């Protein structure tokens, strides 16, 4: 049951003209992965809409202030560490995603390399690997493809 552009815009009204860009890909993905029935389609579109800011954000924004870091990740940042990496998205990603989701420690750069991307903000080495396998793409070597 493919969705129309009009339906997509009713669900994600802030998507605007970009809805047309993703319509075919969303319909193809739903057919390929057997996302059928109104409830499953609604769940997918709700998740996609939430994670992508209604189809407007395709790469995770990690440009946090020190205060934002402490508020968002109080177990990962204190005033000293937050102040030293504030507004440095690559360093923030490497700290936040270090040794999680199959990523190596912060020094490997995996957090930045495998930060949230795509309509559902896939993050982490293991998720890039699984997504790449499902899509027949080498996302581990070319993470920017996501």
HUZIZI-V214112 format. One line per field, one symbol per residue. ss: DSSP state (H for helix, E for strand, L for the rest). psi: psi as a letter, one per 40 degrees, with the letter a starting at -180 (. if undefined). A space follows every 10 residues. Layout:
ss->???
psi->???
This chain:
ss->LLLLHHHHHH HLHHHLLHHH HHHHHHHHHH HHLLLLLHHH HHHHHHHHHH HLLLLLLLEL LLLLLHHHHH HHLLLLLLHH HHHHHLLLHH HHHHHHLLLL LLLLLHHHLH HHHLLLELLL LELLHHHHHH HHHHHLLLLL LLHHHL
psi->giiidddddd dgdedadedd dedddddddd ddefgiiddd dddddddddd deffeehehh hfgiiddddd ddgdedhadd ddddehfgdd ddddddehfi feiaideded dddfihiide fhiidddddd ddddefiged dgded.
